[in-house]
Amino acid sequence: QVQLVESGGGLVQAGGSLRLSCAASGRAFISYAMGWFRQAPGKEREFVAAISWSGGNTYYADSVKGRFTISRDNAKNTVYLQMNSLKPEDTAVYSCAADPTTPPWRWNSRSGDYWGQGTQVTVSS
């Protein structure tokens, strides 16, 4: 089993940057694909990005492609989401997830077996 704790959210102006971190417990972390999702008030959960266990494969939603970068450090049991050129529509609670079987390119809004509690990202205009 994997436990996940996100950090790094906050308030930022449009055009700014934030880096989210997701710290995982459990020795199985290194074998899990990891990903980020977001959910804005009144909206459904949206897939953002996913990364393979090795970090060699990444996959992004079209809405964030070219602005967000997912990465991982298996030695630190941590996955990151670097968010640049933030827009007000990026405002949401961001959560990380772990999945032992689904490769990144197959992730969608329903993927993920283990979830963190989420961190709020607010982008002001």
C-alpha positions in Angstrom: 0.0 0.0 0.0 1.1 3.6 -0.7 0.3 6.7 1.3 0.6 10.0 -0.5 1.0 13.6 0.9 0.9 16.6 -1.3 2.5 20.0 -0.6 3.4 23.2 -2.5 0.1 24.7 -3.3 -0.8 28.3 -2.7 -1.9 31.6 -4.3 -0.1 32.9 -7.3 -0.7 35.5 -10.0 -1.5 34.6 -13.5 1.7 33.9 -15.4 3.5 32.7 -12.3 4.8 29.3 -11.3 4.4 26.8 -8.6 5.9 23.4 -7.9 3.9 20.7 -6.2 5.4 17.8 -4.4 3.9 14.4 -3.5 5.7 12.4 -0.9 5.0 8.7 -0.9 5.5 6.1 1.8 5.9 2.4 1.0 8.6 0.5 -0.7 6.3 -0.2 -3.7 6.5 3.4 -4.8 9.3 2.8 -7.2 7.2 0.3 -9.2 4.1 2.5 -9.4 3.1 4.9 -12.2 2.2 8.3 -10.6 0.0 11.1 -11.7 -1.7 14.4 -10.9 -5.3 15.3 -11.0 -7.2 18.4 -10.3 -10.8 19.3 -9.3 -12.3 22.8 -9.4 -15.5 23.7 -7.5 -18.5 22.3 -9.3 -16.5 20.4 -11.8 -15.5 16.8 -12.2 -12.0 15.5 -11.5 -9.6 16.2 -14.4 -6.5 14.2 -15.3 -3.4 16.5 -15.5 -0.3 14.4 -16.0 1.2 11.0 -15.4 4.7 9.4 -15.3 6.0 5.9 -15.5 7.8 4.1 -12.7 11.2 4.9 -14.3 10.3 8.5 -15.2 11.0 7.6 -18.8 7.5 8.1 -20.1 5.2 11.1 -19.3 1.7 12.0 -20.5 -0.2 15.2 -20.2 -3.6 16.6 -20.7 -3.9 18.9 -23.6 -4.9 21.8 -21.3 -1.5 21.8 -19.6 0.9 20.5 -22.3 3.8 22.8 -22.7 3.2 24.5 -19.4 3.4 21.7 -16.8 6.1 19.2 -16.2 5.8 16.0 -14.2 8.9 14.3 -12.8 9.9 11.9 -10.0 12.8 11.1 -7.7 12.6 7.5 -6.7 15.4 7.9 -4.2 13.3 10.4 -2.4 9.9 8.7 -3.0 8.6 11.9 -4.4 6.8 13.0 -7.6 6.7 16.7 -8.7 4.5 18.9 -10.8 6.2 22.0 -12.1 3.5 24.4 -13.2 4.5 27.4 -15.3 2.5 30.1 -17.1 -0.4 29.5 -14.7 -3.8 30.7 -15.7 -6.9 31.5 -13.5 -8.5 28.4 -15.0 -5.8 26.2 -13.4 -7.3 27.0 -10.0 -8.3 23.7 -8.3 -7.4 21.2 -5.7 -4.5 19.2 -7.0 -4.1 15.6 -5.9 -1.5 13.0 -6.7 -2.3 9.3 -7.3 -0.5 6.0 -7.6 -1.4 3.1 -9.9 0.5 -0.2 -10.0 -0.8 -1.4 -13.3 -1.9 1.4 -15.7 0.8 3.0 -17.9 0.9 6.8 -18.1 -0.6 7.0 -21.6 -3.7 5.2 -20.5 -4.5 7.4 -17.5 -7.8 9.2 -17.4 -10.0 10.9 -14.8 -10.8 7.5 -13.2 -7.2 6.2 -12.9 -5.3 5.8 -9.6 -5.6 3.2 -6.8 -4.1 5.4 -4.1 -4.8 9.1 -3.5 -3.4 12.0 -1.4 -5.6 14.5 0.3 -4.9 17.3 -2.2 -3.4 20.8 -2.1 -5.1 24.0 -3.2 -3.8 26.0 -6.1 -5.3 29.4 -6.7 -4.3 31.6 -9.6 -5.5 35.2 -9.5 -6.0 37.3 -12.6 
